[in-house]
Amino acid sequence: MDKHTNVTILIIDNSTAFTGAFKCALNEAELLSGEHRFIFVLNKNSTLVQLLRDKGITVYTLPMVEIKRSISVLLLYPFALLRNTFTLLNIIGKEQVDAIQVNDFYNLLGATSKIFGFKGKLLTYVRFLPFVMPSPLRNLWVGLGLRYSHKVIAVSDAVLKQLPAHTKAVRMYDPVQLTEELPEKDYTAKEVVSILYLANYIQGKGQDAALEAFAQAYQKNDSIKLTFMGGDMGLEKNREFKNELEQRTKEFGLASAVNFLPFNNNVEQSIKGADIVLNFSEAESFSMTCLEAAFYGTALIATRCGGPEEIVVHERTGITVPVNDINAMRDAILALTSDTELRKQYAKAGKEYVRHKFNIETYKQQMRQILSAT
């Protein structure tokens, strides 16, 4: 594959809703659209099809099945995978695809396409920390990825450290393809300090820890408010988690201090409207929320759970705390809510740091090398 050739890249993403992983893939497609042609294959239940078509991107859908702790699903999965593989091969032939990109390594369609005859390059992304998965599945997925992929791409050093040492395993940060449409953030001191938690309602994302820490901080400083902003991705278990958070808020007597809002399509507006952004996840391979918060100049508090540590430099661009350490979270919230100048200092340092570290040209060069290498 000559490095000057316009390559057709097919991205497989089995998300059913807008996720950080999907956002990264979409950023890539938009960023490299002048050099390559992109096609997406999504889950047939995805709500993202029209979004891509509105952007002029060709989209196909497949009835993808994820492995779950269900006998019926486990029995169905091999047949669904086989059927989807042959449908995918037809799409590959029709669209003259040069490279497949699997947007997370647990999706086996890339590996099975290679097994059944695809001759192009397979790029397998690892967008979450492998060790959070049961070892038998993790070993299977990593093993197949390393065997059949041209490259297995870890999105952070935290991810790369959890992969076997292998020439195919590389770390490549996603590019910062963000723009500022709004005026620079206002750092003027306010009577009420606003805290934003921007994440889908998923167990392990840390909203429950944030609520506990906020409740303790509120007892010492009632001039603060917390806004949770996210969606349930149409899943019952996520709706239940959100309901539990809302009920817990009432039990704490914080109904007037804690808000639950859906995602705002204008992420820049949401982040710049907050004084502090939180991310208390139990495990993160990277964190688009942290990256966006730093890029738009808002102070951050995040857990030391993997990826955020590559974005937030403790006590230089923000504060990092141990996972599930409610007291440390509370103390960090109190420290930043009480010090306007410290928030401004961290925010400006974080803004400069991420724009230098995650720049677009470095990403483009790395991707060109991957696509052109034999």
C-alpha positions in Angstrom: 0.0 0.0 0.0 1.8 3.1 -1.2 1.9 5.9 1.3 0.5 8.4 -1.2 -2.5 6.2 -2.1 -6.0 7.3 -1.0 -7.0 4.4 1.3 -10.6 3.2 1.9 -10.9 2.5 5.6 -13.8 0.6 7.1 -14.5 1.4 10.8 -16.5 -1.2 12.8 -18.1 0.2 15.9 -20.7 -1.8 17.8 -21.9 1.0 20.1 -25.6 1.7 20.1 -25.2 5.3 21.3 -22.8 8.1 21.3 -19.7 7.1 23.3 -16.2 8.4 23.7 -14.9 5.5 21.5 -17.3 6.4 18.7 -16.4 10.1 19.0 -12.7 9.3 18.6 -13.4 7.3 15.4 -15.6 10.0 14.0 -12.8 12.6 14.8 -10.4 10.4 12.8 -12.7 10.1 9.8 -13.3 13.9 9.7 -9.6 14.7 10.3 -8.3 12.3 7.6 -11.2 12.7 5.1 -8.9 14.7 2.8 -6.5 11.8 2.6 -8.6 8.7 2.9 -12.2 7.5 2.4 -14.1 6.2 5.4 -17.0 3.8 5.7 -18.7 2.8 9.0 -20.3 -0.4 10.0 -22.5 0.0 13.0 -24.8 -2.1 15.2 -28.3 -2.3 13.6 -29.7 -0.8 16.8 -27.3 2.2 16.7 -28.8 5.7 17.0 -25.8 7.1 15.2 -26.6 6.1 11.6 -28.3 9.3 10.6 -25.6 11.4 12.3 -23.0 9.9 10.0 -25.2 10.1 6.9 -25.8 13.8 7.6 -22.0 14.2 7.4 -21.9 12.4 4.1 -20.3 9.2 5.4 -21.4 5.9 4.0 -22.9 3.6 6.7 -23.9 0.0 6.9 -25.5 -1.9 9.8 -25.2 -5.4 11.1 -27.1 -7.3 13.8 -24.1 -7.4 16.1 -24.3 -9.5 19.3 -22.1 -8.8 22.3 -21.0 -11.6 24.6 -22.9 -11.5 27.9 -23.5 -13.8 30.9 -26.4 -15.4 29.3 -26.6 -19.0 27.9 -28.9 -17.9 25.1 -26.5 -15.1 24.0 -23.5 -17.3 24.3 -25.1 -19.9 22.1 -26.2 -17.3 19.6 -22.9 -15.4 19.4 -20.9 -17.8 17.1 -23.7 -18.0 14.6 -24.2 -14.3 14.6 -20.5 -13.6 14.2 -20.2 -16.0 11.3 -23.3 -14.5 9.5 -22.0 -11.0 10.1 -18.6 -11.9 8.9 -19.8 -13.0 5.4 -22.1 -10.0 5.2 -19.1 -7.8 6.1 -16.9 -9.5 3.4 -19.6 -8.6 0.8 -19.4 -5.0 2.0 -15.6 -5.0 1.8 -15.7 -6.3 -1.8 -18.4 -3.8 -2.8 -16.6 -0.8 -1.3 -13.1 -2.0 -2.3 -11.9 -1.6 1.3 -8.2 -1.5 1.9 -8.1 -1.5 5.7 -10.5 -2.5 8.5 -10.4 -0.7 11.8 -12.1 -2.4 14.7 -12.9 0.4 17.2 -12.5 -1.9 20.2 -10.7 -5.2 20.5 -13.6 -7.3 21.8 -15.3 -7.0 18.4 -14.1 -10.1 16.6 -15.4 -9.2 13.1 -12.0 -7.9 12.1 -10.2 -11.1 13.0 -12.9 -13.4 11.4 -12.7 -11.3 8.2 -9.0 -12.0 8.0 -9.6 -15.7 8.7 -12.1 -15.9 5.9 -10.0 -14.1 3.3 -9.7 -10.3 3.7 -6.2 -9.4 2.4 -6.0 -5.8 3.6 -4.7 -4.4 6.8 -6.5 -4.8 10.1 -6.1 -2.2 12.8 -7.4 -3.2 16.2 -8.0 -0.4 18.7 -7.9 -1.1 22.5 -10.0 1.7 24.0 -10.5 0.4 27.5 -8.2 -1.2 30.1 -8.0 -5.0 29.2 -7.7 -6.1 32.9 -11.2 -5.0 33.6 -12.4 -8.0 31.6 -12.4 -11.6 32.7 -9.1 -13.2 31.8 -10.4 -15.9 29.5 -12.1 -13.4 27.3 -9.3 -10.9 27.6 -6.7 -13.4 26.5 -8.9 -14.6 23.6 -9.5 -11.1 22.3 -5.9 -9.9 22.7 -4.5 -13.1 21.2 -6.7 -12.9 18.1 -5.9 -9.2 17.8 -2.2 -9.7 17.9 -2.3 -12.6 15.5 -4.4 -11.1 12.8 -3.9 -7.4 13.1 -1.3 -5.3 11.3 -1.2 -3.2 14.5 -3.0 -3.3 17.8 -3.4 0.3 18.9 -3.5 1.2 22.5 -5.0 4.7 23.1 -2.8 5.4 26.2 0.3 4.1 28.0 -2.0 2.8 30.7 -3.6 0.5 28.1 -0.3 -0.4 26.4 1.1 -1.6 29.8 -1.7 -4.2 30.0 -1.0 -5.7 26.6 1.7 -8.3 26.0 5.0 -6.9 24.8 4.8 -7.3 21.0 6.0 -5.5 17.9 2.4 -5.1 16.7 1.3 -3.4 19.9 1.7 0.4 19.7 0.5 3.4 21.6 -1.1 6.1 19.6 -3.1 8.9 21.3 -6.3 10.0 19.6 -5.9 13.5 18.1 -7.3 16.6 19.7 -9.6 17.8 16.9 -11.4 20.4 18.9 -12.1 24.0 18.1 -13.2 26.9 20.3 -16.3 28.5 19.0 -17.1 30.5 22.2 -15.2 33.3 24.0 -12.5 32.3 26.3 -13.7 30.9 29.7 -14.5 33.5 32.4 -12.6 32.8 35.6 -14.2 35.5 37.6 -15.2 34.4 41.2 -18.9 33.5 41.6 -21.2 33.2 44.5 -22.0 29.6 43.6 -19.2 27.3 42.2 -20.5 24.9 39.6 -19.2 21.4 39.3 -19.9 19.3 36.1 -19.9 15.5 35.8 -20.1 14.7 32.1 -20.6 11.0 31.5 -23.2 8.4 30.5 -24.9 6.7 33.5 -22.9 3.4 33.7 -21.8 1.6 36.8 -18.1 2.2 37.3 -18.2 5.7 35.7 -18.0 7.2 39.2 -21.2 9.3 39.5 -22.1 7.5 42.8 -18.7 8.3 44.3 -19.0 11.9 43.1 -22.4 12.2 44.8 -21.0 10.9 48.1 -18.0 13.2 48.0 -20.2 16.2 47.0 -22.6 15.5 49.9 -19.7 15.6 52.4 -18.2 18.7 50.8 -21.6 20.5 50.8 -21.8 20.1 54.6 -18.8 22.4 54.8 -19.5 24.6 51.8 -23.1 25.1 50.7 -22.1 27.6 47.9 -21.5 24.8 45.4 -23.7 22.9 43.0 -23.3 19.7 41.0 -24.7 18.9 37.6 -24.7 15.4 36.2 -25.0 15.4 32.4 -25.3 12.2 30.4 -27.5 9.6 28.9 -28.6 6.0 29.7 -27.8 4.7 26.1 -31.3 3.2 26.1 -30.3 0.4 28.5 -32.4 -0.6 31.5 -29.5 -1.1 33.8 -28.2 2.4 33.1 -31.7 3.8 33.8 -31.8 2.0 37.1 -28.3 3.4 38.0 -29.5 6.9 37.2 -32.7 6.4 39.3 -30.6 5.2 42.2 -28.5 8.4 42.0 -31.6 10.6 41.9 -33.0 8.7 44.9 -29.8 9.0 46.8 -29.7 12.8 46.1 -33.2 13.1 47.7 -32.0 11.1 50.7 -29.1 13.5 51.1 -31.5 16.5 50.9 -29.6 17.8 48.0 -32.4 18.2 45.4 -31.7 21.9 45.2 -28.0 21.5 44.8 -27.7 18.6 42.4 -29.1 18.6 38.8 -29.6 15.7 36.4 -29.5 16.9 32.7 -29.2 15.1 29.3 -26.2 15.6 27.2 -25.8 19.1 25.7 -24.7 18.8 22.1 -22.5 21.8 22.7 -19.9 20.3 24.9 -17.8 23.4 24.8 -20.6 25.4 26.3 -21.2 22.9 29.1 -17.6 22.7 30.1 -16.9 26.4 29.9 -20.1 27.0 32.0 -18.6 24.9 34.8 -15.9 25.9 37.3 -14.7 22.3 37.9 -15.1 19.1 35.9 -15.0 15.7 37.7 -14.2 12.2 36.5 -14.2 9.6 39.2 -14.2 6.5 37.0 -13.0 3.2 38.4 -11.1 2.4 35.1 -10.5 4.5 32.0 -8.3 3.7 29.1 -8.1 7.4 28.2 -10.8 10.0 28.9 -12.3 12.3 26.3 -14.1 14.1 29.1 -10.8 15.0 30.8 -9.2 15.9 27.4 -12.1 18.2 26.5 -12.2 19.8 29.9 -8.5 20.6 29.7 -8.7 21.8 26.1 -11.5 24.3 26.9 -9.8 25.5 30.1 -11.7 24.1 33.0 -10.1 22.8 36.2 -10.1 19.0 36.6 -10.3 16.5 39.4 -9.9 12.9 38.3 -9.2 9.5 39.7 -5.9 7.7 39.1 -7.6 5.0 37.1 -5.4 4.8 34.0 -5.9 7.2 31.1 -6.7 10.4 33.0 -3.3 10.4 34.6 -1.9 11.0 31.1 -4.0 14.1 30.8 -4.1 15.5 34.4 -0.7 16.2 36.0 -1.3 16.2 39.7 -1.2 19.7 41.3 0.0 21.1 38.0 -2.9 20.9 35.6 -5.5 19.5 38.1 -5.9 17.1 41.0 -5.8 13.3 40.9 -7.2 11.1 43.7 -7.3 7.4 44.4 -10.2 5.4 43.0 -13.2 5.2 45.4 -11.4 7.4 48.0 -14.4 9.5 49.0 -12.5 11.5 51.5 -9.8 12.5 49.0 -12.5 13.4 46.5 -14.2 15.6 49.1 -11.0 17.3 50.0 -10.1 18.0 46.4 -13.6 19.4 45.8 -13.3 21.7 48.8 -9.8 22.8 47.8 -10.8 23.9 44.3 -14.2 25.3 45.2 -12.6 27.6 47.8 -9.8 28.9 45.6 -10.6 30.8 42.4 -7.0 31.5 41.5 -6.0 27.8 41.9 -8.8 26.8 39.6 -7.6 29.3 37.0 -4.0 28.2 37.4 -4.8 24.5 36.8 -7.2 25.3 33.9 -4.7 27.4 32.0 -1.8 24.9 32.6 -4.1 22.0 31.5 -5.1 23.9 28.3 -1.5 24.4 27.3 -0.5 20.9 28.3 -3.0 18.9 26.2 -2.7 21.1 23.1 1.0 20.3 23.0 0.8 16.6 24.0 -2.1 15.5 21.8 -1.6 17.5 18.7 -3.0 16.6 15.3 0.1 16.5 13.3 1.8 13.9 15.4 -1.3 11.7 15.0 -1.4 12.2 11.3 2.2 11.2 10.9 1.8 8.0 13.0 -1.3 7.0 11.1 0.4 7.5 7.8 3.3 5.3 8.9 0.9 2.6 10.0 -1.0 2.6 6.8 2.1 2.8 4.5 4.2 0.2 6.4 4.4 -3.3 4.9 
